[in-house]
Amino acid sequence: MIVIKFGGSVLYELHPSIIDDIRQISQKEKLVLVHGGGNEVTNVATKLGKEQKFIVSPSGIRSRFTDKETAEIYTMVMSGKINKIIVRMLVQAGIRAVGISGIDDNMLKAVRKTKLTVLNEKGRKMIIEGGYTGKINSVETSLLNTLTERGFVPVVSPIAMSEEYEFLNVDGDRAAAYIAGNLKADKVIFLTNVNGLHLEDKLVKKLTRDEAKEQLPKIGFGMEKKILASTEALLIGAKEVIISSGKVSNPITSAINHTDCTVISN
């Protein structure tokens, strides 16, 4: 089992070599795809006149503040527009892709955050209302297992459900991590616009989970979520995490072969 997370910067540039990779690998391995697309959510929200706000946690994690209206836009864009564009491209290439969300079969269950601790413009901690952001607390994998066992490639949008049946925004990287961990995936591949984690201008090729956790404070916006998600995936049950570029030729095969990427394992 391989779980692949496409970063938002890769989504609308699904190069034929990526699709060809998916086609060939899906004939030998079970695949689950998880997509992001936060930039497109921001674009659509702006066109609808809904200003988007972003917050930074004390640990340096940057995320979208999601009120009820933003949660509805997020769900519409992620599970509607982006998910179906990806499925269309894969089906057109002869891949048996099925677009679903974390809502389907109550797959991604999350606790709504009632309060958030954030940093203000002066770098001081403050507490704000939590909005419709969720922290995943369980994953129901039966639908994914049913689909993959029958030869389908699920394409999952990162929307979760609260105990009160509310739509919650959950981070795509961490959604992929929780899915991979609960599926006990052999590999989790984060395809992004860079070839892995860079520290002091050098590509870090290998890390243990503990080493990755130690490096978190040194890592900037964007990559820090992938490193955090990587440690969570390994803790829950995934065997290996790979962070690599989605903009090279045959990027999935390249990642599986550990070519020019960051590999994190226990």
C-alpha positions in Angstrom: 0.0 0.0 0.0 1.3 3.4 -1.0 -0.3 6.7 0.0 0.6 9.8 -2.1 -0.1 13.4 -1.2 -0.1 15.9 -4.0 0.8 19.4 -2.8 -1.3 22.3 -4.1 1.6 23.5 -6.2 1.6 20.2 -8.1 -2.2 19.8 -8.6 -2.8 21.7 -11.8 0.5 20.6 -13.3 -0.2 16.8 -13.2 2.5 16.1 -15.8 1.8 13.1 -18.1 4.8 11.3 -16.4 3.0 11.6 -13.0 -0.2 10.1 -14.5 1.8 7.4 -16.2 3.5 6.6 -12.9 0.1 6.3 -11.2 -1.1 4.0 -14.0 1.8 1.7 -13.9 2.2 1.5 -10.1 -1.5 1.0 -9.5 -1.2 -2.2 -11.6 1.2 -3.6 -9.0 0.4 -1.8 -5.7 -2.6 -0.5 -3.9 -2.7 3.3 -4.2 -4.5 6.0 -2.2 -4.1 9.6 -3.4 -4.8 12.6 -1.1 -4.8 16.1 -2.5 -4.4 19.6 -1.2 -5.3 22.9 -2.9 -5.3 25.7 -0.4 -4.3 28.3 -3.0 -7.4 27.5 -5.1 -9.6 27.8 -2.0 -8.1 31.2 -1.4 -8.7 32.2 -5.0 -12.3 31.1 -5.1 -13.0 32.7 -1.7 -11.6 36.0 -2.8 -13.8 36.0 -6.0 -16.8 35.4 -3.7 -15.8 38.3 -1.6 -14.7 36.3 1.4 -11.4 37.5 2.8 -9.1 34.7 4.0 -7.2 35.0 7.2 -4.1 33.0 8.2 -2.8 32.3 11.7 0.5 31.1 13.1 0.8 28.7 16.1 3.4 29.2 18.8 5.3 26.3 17.3 5.4 28.1 13.9 2.7 26.2 12.0 0.8 28.5 9.6 -2.8 27.6 8.8 -6.0 29.0 7.5 -8.5 30.4 10.0 -11.8 28.7 9.1 -15.1 30.3 10.1 -18.4 28.7 9.0 -18.6 30.4 5.6 -14.9 29.5 4.9 -15.6 25.9 5.8 -18.4 25.8 3.3 -16.2 27.3 0.6 -13.3 25.0 1.5 -15.6 21.9 1.2 -17.0 23.1 -2.1 -13.6 23.8 -3.7 -11.7 20.8 -2.3 -14.4 18.1 -2.7 -16.0 19.6 -5.8 -13.7 21.5 -8.2 -10.2 20.2 -7.3 -11.2 16.6 -6.5 -13.1 16.1 -9.7 -10.5 17.8 -11.9 -8.0 15.3 -10.7 -10.4 12.3 -11.1 -11.2 13.5 -14.6 -7.5 13.6 -15.6 -6.9 10.1 -14.2 -10.0 8.5 -15.7 -9.1 10.1 -19.1 -5.8 8.2 -18.8 -7.5 4.9 -18.2 -7.1 4.8 -14.4 -10.0 3.6 -12.3 -10.0 6.7 -10.1 -12.8 7.4 -7.6 -13.2 10.8 -5.9 -14.2 10.8 -2.3 -13.8 13.0 0.7 -13.1 12.4 4.4 -16.8 12.8 4.9 -17.7 9.7 3.0 -18.4 6.8 5.3 -17.3 9.1 8.1 -13.7 8.3 7.1 -12.0 11.2 8.8 -13.4 12.0 12.2 -12.1 15.1 14.0 -12.6 17.2 17.1 -13.5 20.8 16.5 -11.0 23.1 18.1 -12.9 25.4 20.4 -9.9 27.6 21.1 -6.7 28.3 19.3 -3.5 29.7 20.7 -1.8 31.9 18.1 0.9 34.5 17.7 -0.1 38.1 17.1 1.8 40.5 14.9 4.2 41.2 17.8 4.9 37.5 18.3 3.0 37.3 21.5 0.6 34.4 22.3 -3.1 35.1 22.3 -6.2 32.9 22.4 -8.9 33.1 19.7 -12.1 31.3 18.9 -11.4 28.0 17.1 -13.7 28.2 14.2 -14.3 25.2 12.0 -10.8 23.7 12.1 -10.4 20.1 13.2 -7.9 17.8 14.8 -8.2 14.3 13.4 -8.8 11.7 16.1 -9.8 8.6 14.1 -9.8 7.2 10.6 -12.3 4.6 9.3 -10.4 2.7 6.6 -13.0 0.2 5.4 -14.1 2.2 2.4 -10.5 2.8 1.3 -9.8 -0.9 1.7 -12.9 -1.9 -0.3 -12.0 0.4 -3.2 -8.3 -0.6 -3.4 -9.0 -4.3 -3.1 -11.3 -4.0 -6.1 -8.6 -2.2 -8.2 -9.8 1.4 -7.7 -7.6 4.4 -6.9 -9.3 6.6 -4.3 -8.7 10.3 -4.6 -9.4 11.8 -1.2 -10.1 15.5 -0.4 -9.1 16.5 3.2 -12.5 17.3 4.8 -13.4 15.8 8.1 -16.6 15.4 10.2 -17.0 16.5 13.8 -19.1 14.5 16.3 -21.8 17.1 15.6 -21.6 16.3 11.9 -20.0 19.6 10.9 -17.6 20.0 8.0 -14.1 20.7 9.4 -11.0 21.9 7.6 -8.1 19.6 8.3 -4.6 19.9 7.0 -4.0 17.9 3.9 -0.6 16.6 4.8 -1.8 15.5 8.2 -4.9 13.9 6.7 -2.6 11.9 4.4 -0.4 11.0 7.4 -3.4 9.7 9.5 -4.8 7.8 6.5 -1.4 6.2 5.8 -0.7 5.4 9.4 -4.1 3.7 9.8 -3.7 1.8 6.6 -0.2 0.7 7.8 1.1 1.9 4.4 4.5 0.7 3.2 5.2 4.2 1.9 3.8 7.7 2.2 5.0 10.0 -0.5 4.6 13.8 -0.2 5.0 15.3 -3.7 5.7 19.0 -3.5 7.5 21.8 -5.4 10.9 21.0 -3.8 12.9 17.8 -3.7 12.8 17.4 0.1 13.9 19.0 3.4 16.8 21.4 3.1 18.8 22.6 6.1 21.7 25.0 5.7 21.1 24.9 1.9 21.7 21.2 1.8 19.2 18.4 1.0 18.7 16.1 4.0 18.5 12.6 2.5 17.8 10.5 5.5 16.3 11.1 9.0 14.8 9.0 11.7 11.5 10.0 13.2 13.2 11.3 16.4 15.7 13.4 14.3 12.8 14.9 12.3 11.0 15.9 15.5 14.2 17.6 16.7 14.6 19.6 13.5 11.0 21.0 13.5 11.9 24.3 15.2 14.4 25.0 12.5 12.1 24.4 9.6 10.1 27.2 7.8 6.5 27.6 6.7 5.2 24.9 4.4 7.8 22.2 5.0 7.2 22.1 8.8 3.8 20.6 8.2 5.2 17.9 6.1 7.8 17.0 8.7 5.2 17.0 11.4 2.9 14.9 9.3 5.8 12.5 8.6 6.4 11.9 12.3 2.7 11.3 12.9 2.4 8.8 10.0 5.3 6.8 11.3 4.0 6.9 14.9 0.6 5.6 13.8 1.9 2.8 11.7 3.3 3.8 8.3 6.7 2.2 7.5 8.4 5.0 5.5 7.9 8.6 4.5 9.3 10.2 1.4 9.3 13.9 0.6 10.2 14.6 -3.0 9.5 16.9 -6.0 6.4 16.4 -8.1 8.0 18.4 -10.9 10.6 15.9 -12.1 10.1 13.1 -14.7 8.3 10.1 -13.2 8.3 11.6 -9.7 6.6 8.7 -8.0 9.0 6.1 -9.3 11.9 8.5 -8.5 10.6 8.8 -4.9 10.2 5.0 -4.5 13.8 4.6 -5.7 14.9 7.3 -3.1 16.3 9.5 -5.9 17.1 13.1 -4.8 14.6 13.2 -1.9 14.2 13.1 1.9 13.4 9.7 3.5 12.2 9.5 7.0 11.7 6.2 8.9 11.6 4.8 12.4 
